[in-house]
Amino acid sequence: MFAKVKQHVFIDKLTLELFSSHKNGFKAILKDECGFECRRMEAEGNHQLFLTWGGLNDLPYGVYILELQQGDNEMQMKIIKRV
């Protein structure tokens, strides 16, 4: 595990805690329950411990899948957007 979400419930932003940096950067993809991509964020040569992904307030409420990629490492987790 190279990252975790500070809270699995969000309203308008996600805060990710990164446990390792990778010279190829970091990619996060937010998908709805049907698997359609809603948002994408990429950071090159990430050396931060915390990364805030804002601007998510216009997404509909519901369950999302967050896919995180760092180099060859990948992970997925369910998160919930609520009021």
MARNU-424412 format. One record per residue: x, y, z of N, C-alpha, C, O in turn. Coordinates in steps of 0.1 Angstrom, whole numbers, plus 2048, in hexadecimal, padded with zeros to 3 digits. Layout:
XYZXYZXYZXYZ
...
% end
This chain:
8097F480080080080080980C80081180E809
8078157F68108217F580882D7F880E8387F8
7FB82C7FA7F38387FD7E68348047E2829803
7E083E80B7D383B8107CB8498107D1853810
7BE8478107B58538117B385681F7B084D827
7B48638237B28678317A48648367A385F841
79A86682D78C86383178685C824788862819
77F85282677884B81B76B85181776484C80E
76785B81E75B86381B75F871818767877820
75B87780D75F88480975388D804749887801
75589A80474B8A37FF7508AA7F374A8AA7E8
75C8B17F47618B97E87708B67E67758BC7DC
7768AF7EE7858AC7EC78989F7F378389B7FC
79489A7EE79A88E7F47A88917F87AF8987F1
7AC88C8047B988E8087C08808087BB87780F
7CB87F8017D28728007DF8738087E687D807
7E286980F7EF8688167F885E80F7F485380D
80386380A80D85B80281885680B81D85E813
81B84980A82584381383384280C83D83F812
8338447FF8408437F783F84C7EB83484E7E6
84B8517E784B8597DB8508517CF8588477D2
84D8547C385284D7B88558567AD84E8607AA
8608547A686585E79D85C85F79085C86978A
85485578E84A85578283D85C78683585E77D
83C86079283086779682585F79C82785379F
81986579C80D85F7A380186279A80086D795
7F88587997EC85A7927E085579A7E084B7A0
7D585D79A7C98597A17BD85B7977BC865790
7B58517967A985178E79D84E79679C84479E
79385779578685579C77C850793779857789
77684579576B83F78D75E83D79575E83B7A1
75383E78D74683C79474482D79574C825791
73982979A73681B79D735813790737806790
73281978573181277873F81177174080A767
74981777775681677175A821768765821762
75282B76675583775E75E84176575C844771
76884575F77284F76476B85C76676686275D
76C86177376686E77677187977776F884773
77C87677D78787F77F79487777E79586B780
79F87F77A7AD87977A7B688477F7B589077C
7C08807877CA88978C7D888278A7D987678D
7E18897857EF8847847F988E78A7F789A788
80388979180D89179681B88B79381D87F795
82489378D83188E78983B88F79583B89979C
84388579784D8857A184988A7AE84E8937B4
83E8837B38388877BF8408847CC8448797CE
84388F7D484B88D7E08438927EC8498947F7
8368947EA82D8997F582988E7FE8288827F9
82689180A82088781381188781380B87C814
80B8928107FD89380F7F989A8028008A47FE
7EF8967FB7EB89B7EF7DC89E7EF7D48947F2
7D78AA7ED7C98AD7EE7C48AF7DF7C98B67D7
7B98A77DD7B28A77D07A58AF7D179B8A97D6
7A58BB7CD7998C47CF7918C47C27948BD7B8
7868CC7C377D8CE7B77748C27B47708C07A9
7718BA7BE7688AF7BD75A8B27C17518A87C2
7578BE7C47498C27C973E8C07BE7338BF7C2
7418C07B17378BF7A77348B07A372B8AE79B
73A8A77AA7378987A772A8957AE72889A7B9
72288C7A87168877AF71A87F7BC7248797BD
71087F7C57128777D17128687CE70B8647C4
7198607D57198527D372784C7D672F8527DC
72883F7D17348377D373D8387C77398387BC
74A83A7CA75483B7BF7608317C276282D7CD
76782E7B87738257B977F82F7B677F8367AC
78882F7BF7948377BD7A082D7BA7A38247C1
7A582F7AE7B18277A97BD8307AB7BE83B7A5
7C782A7B27D48317B47DF8297AD7DF81D7AE
7E88307A67F382A7A08008327A380083E7A2
80A82A7A68178317A88228277A382481C7A9
82782A79783082179182981478D81F815786
82E8087928277FC78F81D7F87998167EE798
81C8007A48137FD7AF8058037AC80480E7A7
7FB7FB7AE7ED7FF7AC7E47FB7B87E77F07BE
7DB8037BB7D17FF7C67C48067C37C38107BC
7B98007C87AC8057C77A58067D47A77FE7DD
79C80F7D67948107E27878177DF78581F7D6
77C8137E776F8197E576F8257EF7738257FA
7698307E976783C7F17598417EE75383D7E4
75484A7F774684E7F674585D7F674B8647FF
73E8637ED73B8717ED72D8737F372386D7EF
72D87C7FD72187E80471E88D805726895801
71389180B70E89E80D7178A58187158B181B
% end
